[in-house]
């Protein structure tokens, strides 16, 4: 997820998620959308929140 969104959007989402799924570990990777696309494509990252990219 791009850094400019992570600080405002993620805290309430992660709080609810971790309460629902306490045994799931989440790692947040803060990179621009164009940098995230290749690591999603190669399977290093499972989920991506992007603003604009070509995958």
N, C-alpha and C positions, 0 to 999 in steps of 0.2 A: 504494500500500500504506500502511495506517496506520503512523505512525511507531513505535508501540509494538512492532510486529512486525518492522519493517525491520532494526533493529540486531541482533536475535537470529537471524532466519531467513535473511536475504539473503546475508550474507558467504559461507557455504559453497556456496550455490546459484550465486551469481555467479562464484565462483572456478572451479567445475567448468564452467559455461557458457562462460566466456571462454577456458578452455583448449581446449574443444571447438570453439568458434566465434570465433577470435581477430579476425576482421574485422567482427564485428557490434558495433555501438555500442548500449549500453543507457543510458538515462536513468531514474533512479528518481524518482518524484514522491511525496513524502510528504504525504498529505492524508487526512482522515477518509473512510471509505467513501462516505458520502452526497455528499461533494464530488467524489469520483472518478467516480461513475456518469455524470454529465452529460458529462464530457470523454471518456469511453469511447464513449458514445452518439454524440457528434458526430465521432468519429474522430480526435481529438487524441492519444489514448492507445490503444495496441493491446491491452494486457493489464492486468487489474486483479486484485489480491488484496484481497478484501473480507470483512468480518465480517458485515455486515448492510446491505442496501440494497434499494430498489425501482428497477429500471431501466426 
